């Protein structure tokens, strides 16, 4: 079971689609974990953009992709902001 599946269970959320199909956690502005991605859209030293099913997630800072899988990404560095936009 994933980290976010555990949180959903604890708070009573039963359908990830109600949340746009993605979740993320920012660890102290140094590491960002995003689950539910479908595409790595843009990658620059200061901007990384990923797509979820119904949203675009933009990360700004001094960034490095630490790992990426079919559904998740770990970004590290100096994370200045994370913004989401429904698409």
KAHUTA-V899343 format. One record per backbone hydrogen bond with DSSP energy under -1.0 kcal/mol. NH is the residue of the N-H (numbers start at 0). CO is the residue of the C=O. Records with the same first field share a line. If there is no record, write none. Layout:
BEGIN
NH: CO / CO
END
This chain:
BEGIN
5: 1
6: 2
7: 3
8: 4
9: 5
10: 6
11: 7
12: 7
17: 14
18: 15
19: 16
20: 15
22: 34
24: 32
26: 30
27: 25
29: 26
30: 26
31: 74
32: 24
33: 72
34: 22
35: 70
36: 70
37: 50
38: 50
40: 48
41: 48
43: 46
47: 58
48: 41
49: 56
50: 38
51: 54
55: 84
56: 49
57: 82
58: 47
59: 80
60: 45
61: 77
62: 44
63: 75
65: 73
66: 73
68: 71
72: 33
73: 66
74: 31
75: 63
76: 29
77: 61
78: 28
79: 59
80: 59
82: 57
84: 55
86: 53
END
